[in-house]
Amino acid sequence: MKVAVTGAMGLLGHELTRQLRQLPRMEPLPTARPRGTLPEGIIPLDITDRAAVIDFFDRHRPAVIVNCAAMTQVDQCETDREACWLNNVTAVDYLLQAASQTQTHFIHLSTDFIFDGSHGPLDETAVPRPINYYGESKWAAEQRVRHSNLPWAILRTVLVYGKPAFPGRANIVTWVKESLESRKPIRVVNDQWRTPTFVNDLAAACVLAIRKKATGVYHISGEELMTPYDLAMRVAAFFELDTQLITATDITGFQQPAQRPPRTGFIIAKAKRELGFEPRTLEEGLAAL
């Protein structure tokens, strides 16, 4: 089965490609924007180029596409709205148009930032109310997917962490670990709540959705609700690093163009029941790192 993976240079796209390559009868087609020399096996594809997207589908005719590509820098999305919309919405339009010619199963990755953060954890029936432009773009993309004529699934996730695919691409866990190992003091917010997600688990959920030909919306994350400060303290304790270097703060301690939803996190009962999804605890995820 041919499975196209967009954003294959990112944290999730790289891990999903790795897992697919280990499975029989799966033929991953990892793609990434052509910037310089891509690693061997990565197919150059700019999903904001409609002609290139159509050509890719004509040549490869994937049975499934997993759209992991997005502009995810929340503050940059707020200040460069044109680029945000191009990458997160227009590109999805192009992918959907091309996929409709081959009736490709469309699996789209989305985010907890489509919610306003007034309460949580949230299940799939929660009503989206984004409070920043990144969330607006991701919710708009979801609606494009929902109204397509394709078999589709939307996998929403929260605060993904794991081993970076390539140097220079940090996430909250690696940032905390590397900062403390360098004896660098850090300030971490303690007034936001999330259910952190280990990237290997998220990729495994994508594989389950592929295998089960899943359709509909699924919330995919860890099960433990915590603040980023709680997360940092547990990372420090696990790796036996100095917790005295970590200072709790609130969101007012940072100058950020985009608002963050105060409280999200996911209820994952549907994914456990229908997909067989079983996430690791934070400590199990850190051990796997």
Secondary structure, 3 states (H helix, E strand, C coil): CEEEEECCCCHHHHHHHHHHHCCCCCEEEEEECCCCCCCCCCEECCCCCHHHHHHHHHHHCCCEEEECCCCCCHHHHHHCHHHHHHHHHHHHHHHHHHHHCCCCEEEEEEEHHHCCCECCCECCCCCCCCCCHHHHHHHHHHHHHHCCCCCEEEEEECCEECCCCCCCCCCHHHHHHHHHHCCCCEEEECCCEECCEEHHHHHHHHHHHHHCCCCEEEEECCCCCECHHHHHHHHHHHCCCCHHHEEEECHHHCCCCCCCCCECCECCHHHHHHCCCCCCCHHHHHHHC
